Amino acid sequence: MSSASRDHQPATIAVTAGRPQRGPDQPLNVPITMASAYGATGELEYSRYGNPSWAAFEDALGALEGGRALAFSSGMGAVTTVLDLVGHDGLVVAPAHSYTGTLLQLADLESRGRIRTKLVDITDTEAVVAASEDAALVWLESPTNPALEVADIATISAAAREAGAYVVVDNTFATPILQQPLTLGADIVVHSVTKYLAGHSDVLMGALVTADEELYAVLKGRRELMGATPGTLESWLALRGLRTLHLRVERAQANAAELVRRLREHPALSEVRYPGFGGIVSIVLAGGADAADRVTRGTDLWVHATSLGGVESTFERRRRWKAEPATIPEGLVRLSVGIEDVEDLWEDLRGALDPVV
């Protein structure tokens, strides 16, 4: 399988990595391989160990992140595999505003005496570094979901690794187009492929990426034992989505920046959170939960849905989920800005905001 040069820019890598070798009558894309078993004595042997369709996606994502990628059946499958690295009673340091699925997994493991957890304000770098001194694993999200807090990945990574801890970064929001945590010192990158990487709200998948060959072998072995392997069609669709990742991220980011500029002037909002990059924006309605719910019911173009990172614009009030941290405002609505025309997005959103002033 061909691989893009590491000297290429991310936009080029997204298009060229994970392609078949060139030649007369060769397909430009790796075909879907529907197989549960392979002929004996080869490299694959059995479908839980690998599939050419996974390999193509993994090659492309690994090239984008600067490491070797492993595809999983879901983002939570990838998260579970990483947390399985932590020994009994090991300490995991994580953002207080992590993705709820991650927080629920941490809480479950801690309730069973499997690990210890310390939740921190990820923007307080000194406090995170101090908490990492006894950690087995430091989990970072940057930006966080849905508070959109940004971590100093390089500083925290250097301190945590010096203390002997693994550093993991959930890069789902930023994507490798905007941020490559392995180059900043992280050991493992986590992705919910479901979101921006696949990008069309039709795939459930996760991924891990590492530049450490020994760690890669351990993670691959855990995937094989735990069975959190992706579907062949999902892998093919994810790679197809990845080809336009740079275009979608650029358009969503441009739309988000313009919407933020206008939203900051709207009287219905008490706060607009935006880290300055990416396509995710969080707004806080001055009228609280009731006003936020009215906004999410008041649009035609924006879709009220819990996922994000697709070509379509979606939004939701996050505290409607019981597991969302109490420190997230009741009136916070997370916007996943899509690639539609920004004027249409604004008119639709403004039409829902104006009545709740």
ROBA-533332 format. One record per residue (C-alpha): residue number from 1; x, y, z; residue in one letter. Coordinates in steps of 0.5 Angstrom, whole numbers. Layout:
N
+-----+-------+-------+-------+-----+
:   n :     x :     y :     z : res :
+-----+-------+-------+-------+-----+
: NUM :     X :     Y :     Z :   A :
...
+-----+-------+-------+-------+-----+
% end
This chain:
357
+-----+-------+-------+-------+-----+
:   n :     x :     y :     z : res :
+-----+-------+-------+-------+-----+
:   1 :     0 :     0 :     0 :   M :
:   2 :     3 :     7 :    -2 :   S :
:   3 :     4 :    12 :     3 :   S :
:   4 :     4 :    20 :     3 :   A :
:   5 :    11 :    23 :     4 :   S :
:   6 :    11 :    26 :    11 :   R :
:   7 :    14 :    32 :     8 :   D :
:   8 :     7 :    34 :     5 :   H :
:   9 :     2 :    38 :     8 :   Q :
:  10 :    -4 :    35 :    12 :   P :
:  11 :    -9 :    37 :     6 :   A :
:  12 :    -4 :    33 :     1 :   T :
:  13 :    -3 :    27 :     6 :   I :
:  14 :   -11 :    27 :     7 :   A :
:  15 :   -12 :    26 :    -1 :   V :
:  16 :    -6 :    21 :    -2 :   T :
:  17 :    -5 :    17 :     4 :   A :
:  18 :    -8 :    10 :     4 :   G :
:  19 :    -8 :     9 :    -3 :   R :
:  20 :    -6 :     2 :    -7 :   P :
:  21 :     0 :     2 :   -11 :   Q :
:  22 :     0 :     5 :   -18 :   R :
:  23 :     0 :     1 :   -24 :   G :
:  24 :    -4 :    -1 :   -30 :   P :
:  25 :   -12 :    -2 :   -29 :   D :
:  26 :   -10 :    -2 :   -21 :   Q :
:  27 :   -16 :     2 :   -17 :   P :
:  28 :   -15 :     8 :   -14 :   L :
:  29 :   -18 :     6 :    -8 :   N :
:  30 :   -17 :     0 :    -4 :   V :
:  31 :   -23 :    -4 :    -5 :   P :
:  32 :   -28 :    -7 :     1 :   I :
:  33 :   -26 :   -13 :     3 :   T :
:  34 :   -31 :   -17 :     6 :   M :
:  35 :   -28 :   -23 :     9 :   A :
:  36 :   -28 :   -27 :    16 :   S :
:  37 :   -22 :   -31 :    15 :   A :
:  38 :   -16 :   -32 :    10 :   Y :
:  39 :   -12 :   -37 :     7 :   G :
:  40 :    -7 :   -40 :    12 :   A :
:  41 :     0 :   -38 :    13 :   T :
:  42 :    -1 :   -31 :    11 :   G :
:  43 :     0 :   -25 :    15 :   E :
:  44 :    -8 :   -24 :    17 :   L :
:  45 :   -10 :   -31 :    18 :   E :
:  46 :   -17 :   -29 :    21 :   Y :
:  47 :   -21 :   -22 :    21 :   S :
:  48 :   -20 :   -20 :    28 :   R :
:  49 :   -13 :   -19 :    27 :   Y :
:  50 :   -14 :   -15 :    21 :   G :
:  51 :   -17 :   -13 :    14 :   N :
:  52 :   -14 :    -9 :     8 :   P :
:  53 :   -20 :    -4 :     9 :   S :
:  54 :   -18 :    -2 :    16 :   W :
:  55 :   -11 :    -2 :    14 :   A :
:  56 :   -12 :     3 :     8 :   A :
:  57 :   -16 :     8 :    13 :   F :
:  58 :   -10 :     7 :    19 :   E :
:  59 :    -5 :     8 :    14 :   D :
:  60 :    -8 :    15 :    12 :   A :
:  61 :   -10 :    17 :    19 :   L :
:  62 :    -3 :    15 :    22 :   G :
:  63 :     1 :    19 :    16 :   A :
:  64 :    -4 :    25 :    18 :   L :
:  65 :    -2 :    25 :    26 :   E :
:  66 :     5 :    22 :    25 :   G :
:  67 :     5 :    15 :    28 :   G :
:  68 :     1 :     9 :    27 :   R :
:  69 :    -6 :     8 :    27 :   A :
:  70 :   -11 :     3 :    30 :   L :
:  71 :   -18 :     3 :    28 :   A :
:  72 :   -24 :     1 :    33 :   F :
:  73 :   -31 :    -1 :    33 :   S :
:  74 :   -33 :     6 :    37 :   S :
:  75 :   -29 :    12 :    40 :   G :
:  76 :   -31 :     9 :    47 :   M :
:  77 :   -28 :     2 :    44 :   G :
:  78 :   -21 :     6 :    43 :   A :
:  79 :   -22 :    10 :    50 :   V :
:  80 :   -23 :     3 :    54 :   T :
:  81 :   -17 :     0 :    51 :   T :
:  82 :   -13 :     6 :    53 :   V :
:  83 :   -15 :     6 :    60 :   L :
:  84 :   -14 :    -2 :    60 :   D :
:  85 :    -6 :     0 :    60 :   L :
:  86 :    -7 :     3 :    67 :   V :
:  87 :    -5 :    -2 :    73 :   G :
:  88 :    -9 :    -4 :    79 :   H :
:  89 :   -10 :     3 :    83 :   D :
:  90 :    -7 :     7 :    78 :   G :
:  91 :    -8 :    14 :    78 :   L :
:  92 :   -11 :    17 :    72 :   V :
:  93 :   -11 :    25 :    71 :   V :
:  94 :   -17 :    28 :    67 :   A :
:  95 :   -20 :    34 :    65 :   P :
:  96 :   -27 :    35 :    69 :   A :
:  97 :   -30 :    37 :    63 :   H :
:  98 :   -28 :    31 :    59 :   S :
:  99 :   -33 :    28 :    54 :   Y :
: 100 :   -39 :    25 :    58 :   T :
: 101 :   -37 :    18 :    56 :   G :
: 102 :   -30 :    18 :    58 :   T :
: 103 :   -32 :    21 :    65 :   L :
: 104 :   -37 :    15 :    66 :   L :
: 105 :   -32 :    10 :    64 :   Q :
: 106 :   -27 :    13 :    69 :   L :
: 107 :   -33 :    13 :    74 :   A :
: 108 :   -34 :     6 :    73 :   D :
: 109 :   -27 :     4 :    74 :   L :
: 110 :   -26 :     8 :    80 :   E :
: 111 :   -33 :     5 :    83 :   S :
: 112 :   -30 :    -2 :    82 :   R :
: 113 :   -23 :     0 :    85 :   G :
: 114 :   -20 :    -1 :    79 :   R :
: 115 :   -17 :     6 :    78 :   I :
: 116 :   -16 :    12 :    82 :   R :
: 117 :   -18 :    19 :    78 :   T :
: 118 :   -17 :    26 :    79 :   K :
: 119 :   -21 :    31 :    75 :   L :
: 120 :   -17 :    38 :    74 :   V :
: 121 :   -18 :    44 :    71 :   D :
: 122 :   -14 :    43 :    64 :   I :
: 123 :   -13 :    50 :    63 :   T :
: 124 :    -9 :    51 :    70 :   D :
: 125 :    -3 :    48 :    67 :   T :
: 126 :     1 :    48 :    74 :   E :
: 127 :    -4 :    44 :    78 :   A :
: 128 :    -5 :    39 :    72 :   V :
: 129 :     3 :    38 :    72 :   V :
: 130 :     3 :    38 :    80 :   A :
: 131 :    -3 :    32 :    79 :   A :
: 132 :     1 :    28 :    74 :   S :
: 133 :     7 :    27 :    79 :   E :
: 134 :     4 :    21 :    82 :   D :
: 135 :     0 :    19 :    75 :   A :
: 136 :     0 :    13 :    71 :   A :
: 137 :    -4 :    16 :    65 :   L :
: 138 :    -6 :    23 :    64 :   V :
: 139 :   -12 :    24 :    59 :   W :
: 140 :   -12 :    31 :    56 :   L :
: 141 :   -18 :    34 :    51 :   E :
: 142 :   -16 :    40 :    48 :   S :
: 143 :   -21 :    43 :    46 :   P :
: 144 :   -25 :    40 :    52 :   T :
: 145 :   -33 :    38 :    50 :   N :
: 146 :   -37 :    42 :    51 :   P :
: 147 :   -33 :    47 :    55 :   A :
: 148 :   -28 :    49 :    50 :   L :
: 149 :   -22 :    49 :    54 :   E :
: 150 :   -15 :    49 :    51 :   V :
: 151 :    -9 :    45 :    55 :   A :
: 152 :    -2 :    47 :    54 :   D :
: 153 :    -1 :    40 :    51 :   I :
: 154 :     7 :    41 :    50 :   A :
: 155 :     8 :    43 :    58 :   T :
: 156 :     4 :    38 :    61 :   I :
: 157 :     6 :    32 :    56 :   S :
: 158 :    14 :    34 :    58 :   A :
: 159 :    12 :    34 :    66 :   A :
: 160 :     8 :    28 :    66 :   A :
: 161 :    13 :    23 :    62 :   R :
: 162 :    18 :    26 :    66 :   E :
: 163 :    14 :    23 :    72 :   A :
: 164 :    13 :    16 :    68 :   G :
: 165 :     6 :    17 :    66 :   A :
: 166 :     3 :    16 :    59 :   Y :
: 167 :     0 :    22 :    56 :   V :
: 168 :    -6 :    21 :    52 :   V :
: 169 :   -10 :    27 :    48 :   V :
: 170 :   -17 :    26 :    45 :   D :
: 171 :   -16 :    30 :    39 :   N :
: 172 :   -23 :    29 :    36 :   T :
: 173 :   -25 :    37 :    36 :   F :
: 174 :   -18 :    39 :    33 :   A :
: 175 :   -17 :    34 :    28 :   T :
: 176 :   -10 :    33 :    25 :   P :
: 177 :   -11 :    38 :    21 :   I :
: 178 :   -11 :    43 :    26 :   L :
: 179 :    -7 :    40 :    32 :   Q :
: 180 :    -2 :    34 :    32 :   Q :
: 181 :    -1 :    32 :    39 :   P :
: 182 :     4 :    27 :    38 :   L :
: 183 :     9 :    32 :    36 :   T :
: 184 :     8 :    36 :    42 :   L :
: 185 :    10 :    30 :    46 :   G :
: 186 :     4 :    26 :    47 :   A :
: 187 :     4 :    18 :    47 :   D :
: 188 :    -3 :    17 :    44 :   I :
: 189 :    -8 :    20 :    40 :   V :
: 190 :   -15 :    18 :    41 :   V :
: 191 :   -21 :    20 :    36 :   H :
: 192 :   -28 :    19 :    35 :   S :
: 193 :   -28 :    17 :    28 :   V :
: 194 :   -35 :    18 :    28 :   T :
: 195 :   -34 :    26 :    28 :   K :
: 196 :   -30 :    30 :    24 :   Y :
: 197 :   -26 :    24 :    21 :   L :
: 198 :   -31 :    21 :    17 :   A :
: 199 :   -35 :    27 :    17 :   G :
: 200 :   -42 :    25 :    14 :   H :
: 201 :   -46 :    22 :    20 :   S :
: 202 :   -46 :    15 :    18 :   D :
: 203 :   -40 :    12 :    21 :   V :
: 204 :   -39 :     9 :    28 :   L :
: 205 :   -32 :     8 :    29 :   M :
: 206 :   -26 :    10 :    34 :   G :
: 207 :   -18 :    10 :    33 :   A :
: 208 :   -12 :    11 :    37 :   L :
: 209 :    -5 :    13 :    34 :   V :
: 210 :     2 :    13 :    37 :   T :
: 211 :     9 :    13 :    35 :   A :
: 212 :    12 :     8 :    40 :   D :
: 213 :    12 :     2 :    36 :   E :
: 214 :    12 :    -2 :    43 :   E :
: 215 :     6 :     1 :    45 :   L :
: 216 :     3 :     0 :    38 :   Y :
: 217 :     4 :    -7 :    39 :   A :
: 218 :     1 :    -7 :    46 :   V :
: 219 :    -5 :    -3 :    44 :   L :
: 220 :    -6 :    -8 :    38 :   K :
: 221 :    -6 :   -14 :    42 :   G :
: 222 :   -11 :   -11 :    47 :   R :
: 223 :   -16 :   -10 :    41 :   R :
: 224 :   -15 :   -17 :    38 :   E :
: 225 :   -16 :   -20 :    45 :   L :
: 226 :   -22 :   -15 :    47 :   M :
: 227 :   -25 :   -15 :    40 :   G :
: 228 :   -27 :    -8 :    39 :   A :
: 229 :   -25 :    -8 :    31 :   T :
: 230 :   -29 :    -4 :    26 :   P :
: 231 :   -33 :    -6 :    21 :   G :
: 232 :   -30 :    -7 :    14 :   T :
: 233 :   -36 :    -2 :    10 :   L :
: 234 :   -35 :     3 :    16 :   E :
: 235 :   -27 :     3 :    15 :   S :
: 236 :   -28 :     4 :     8 :   W :
: 237 :   -33 :    10 :     9 :   L :
: 238 :   -29 :    13 :    14 :   A :
: 239 :   -23 :    13 :     9 :   L :
: 240 :   -27 :    16 :     4 :   R :
: 241 :   -29 :    22 :     9 :   G :
: 242 :   -22 :    23 :    11 :   L :
: 243 :   -21 :    25 :     4 :   R :
: 244 :   -24 :    31 :     4 :   T :
: 245 :   -23 :    33 :    12 :   L :
: 246 :   -18 :    39 :    10 :   H :
: 247 :   -24 :    42 :     6 :   L :
: 248 :   -29 :    41 :    11 :   R :
: 249 :   -25 :    43 :    17 :   V :
: 250 :   -23 :    50 :    13 :   E :
: 251 :   -30 :    51 :    11 :   R :
: 252 :   -33 :    49 :    18 :   A :
: 253 :   -28 :    54 :    22 :   Q :
: 254 :   -29 :    60 :    17 :   A :
: 255 :   -37 :    59 :    18 :   N :
: 256 :   -36 :    58 :    26 :   A :
: 257 :   -31 :    64 :    26 :   A :
: 258 :   -36 :    69 :    23 :   E :
: 259 :   -42 :    66 :    27 :   L :
: 260 :   -38 :    68 :    33 :   V :
: 261 :   -37 :    75 :    31 :   R :
: 262 :   -45 :    76 :    30 :   R :
: 263 :   -47 :    72 :    36 :   L :
: 264 :   -42 :    76 :    41 :   R :
: 265 :   -47 :    82 :    39 :   E :
: 266 :   -54 :    78 :    41 :   H :
: 267 :   -57 :    80 :    47 :   P :
: 268 :   -60 :    73 :    48 :   A :
: 269 :   -53 :    70 :    50 :   L :
: 270 :   -49 :    71 :    56 :   S :
: 271 :   -43 :    68 :    54 :   E :
: 272 :   -40 :    65 :    47 :   V :
: 273 :   -34 :    60 :    48 :   R :
: 274 :   -30 :    59 :    42 :   Y :
: 275 :   -22 :    57 :    42 :   P :
: 276 :   -21 :    61 :    36 :   G :
: 277 :   -20 :    55 :    32 :   F :
: 278 :   -25 :    49 :    29 :   G :
: 279 :   -32 :    48 :    28 :   G :
: 280 :   -35 :    48 :    35 :   I :
: 281 :   -38 :    54 :    39 :   V :
: 282 :   -41 :    54 :    45 :   S :
: 283 :   -46 :    59 :    47 :   I :
: 284 :   -50 :    60 :    54 :   V :
: 285 :   -57 :    63 :    54 :   L :
: 286 :   -58 :    68 :    59 :   A :
: 287 :   -65 :    65 :    60 :   G :
: 288 :   -62 :    59 :    62 :   G :
: 289 :   -65 :    52 :    60 :   A :
: 290 :   -72 :    54 :    58 :   D :
: 291 :   -69 :    59 :    53 :   A :
: 292 :   -64 :    54 :    51 :   A :
: 293 :   -69 :    49 :    49 :   D :
: 294 :   -73 :    54 :    46 :   R :
: 295 :   -67 :    55 :    41 :   V :
: 296 :   -66 :    48 :    40 :   T :
: 297 :   -73 :    47 :    38 :   R :
: 298 :   -74 :    54 :    34 :   G :
: 299 :   -70 :    52 :    27 :   T :
: 300 :   -71 :    49 :    21 :   D :
: 301 :   -64 :    48 :    18 :   L :
: 302 :   -60 :    47 :    25 :   W :
: 303 :   -61 :    40 :    27 :   V :
: 304 :   -62 :    38 :    34 :   H :
: 305 :   -58 :    32 :    35 :   A :
: 306 :   -52 :    30 :    40 :   T :
: 307 :   -47 :    28 :    35 :   S :
: 308 :   -42 :    33 :    32 :   L :
: 309 :   -37 :    34 :    26 :   G :
: 310 :   -41 :    32 :    20 :   G :
: 311 :   -43 :    36 :    14 :   V :
: 312 :   -49 :    39 :    17 :   E :
: 313 :   -50 :    44 :    23 :   S :
: 314 :   -52 :    41 :    29 :   T :
: 315 :   -53 :    43 :    36 :   F :
: 316 :   -56 :    41 :    43 :   E :
: 317 :   -57 :    43 :    50 :   R :
: 318 :   -51 :    39 :    54 :   R :
: 319 :   -54 :    39 :    61 :   R :
: 320 :   -60 :    35 :    58 :   R :
: 321 :   -56 :    29 :    59 :   W :
: 322 :   -56 :    27 :    67 :   K :
: 323 :   -48 :    25 :    66 :   A :
: 324 :   -46 :    32 :    64 :   E :
: 325 :   -42 :    35 :    69 :   P :
: 326 :   -46 :    40 :    74 :   A :
: 327 :   -41 :    46 :    72 :   T :
: 328 :   -43 :    46 :    65 :   I :
: 329 :   -48 :    52 :    65 :   P :
: 330 :   -56 :    49 :    64 :   E :
: 331 :   -57 :    54 :    58 :   G :
: 332 :   -50 :    52 :    55 :   L :
: 333 :   -52 :    50 :    47 :   V :
: 334 :   -46 :    46 :    44 :   R :
: 335 :   -46 :    48 :    36 :   L :
: 336 :   -43 :    44 :    31 :   S :
: 337 :   -42 :    48 :    25 :   V :
: 338 :   -43 :    45 :    18 :   G :
: 339 :   -41 :    47 :    11 :   I :
: 340 :   -47 :    50 :     9 :   E :
: 341 :   -47 :    57 :     7 :   D :
: 342 :   -46 :    62 :    13 :   V :
: 343 :   -52 :    67 :    11 :   E :
: 344 :   -57 :    61 :    11 :   D :
: 345 :   -54 :    59 :    18 :   L :
: 346 :   -54 :    65 :    21 :   W :
: 347 :   -61 :    67 :    19 :   E :
: 348 :   -64 :    60 :    22 :   D :
: 349 :   -60 :    61 :    28 :   L :
: 350 :   -62 :    68 :    29 :   R :
: 351 :   -69 :    67 :    28 :   G :
: 352 :   -69 :    62 :    34 :   A :
: 353 :   -65 :    67 :    38 :   L :
: 354 :   -69 :    73 :    37 :   D :
: 355 :   -75 :    71 :    41 :   P :
: 356 :   -72 :    69 :    47 :   V :
: 357 :   -69 :    75 :    49 :   V :
+-----+-------+-------+-------+-----+
% end
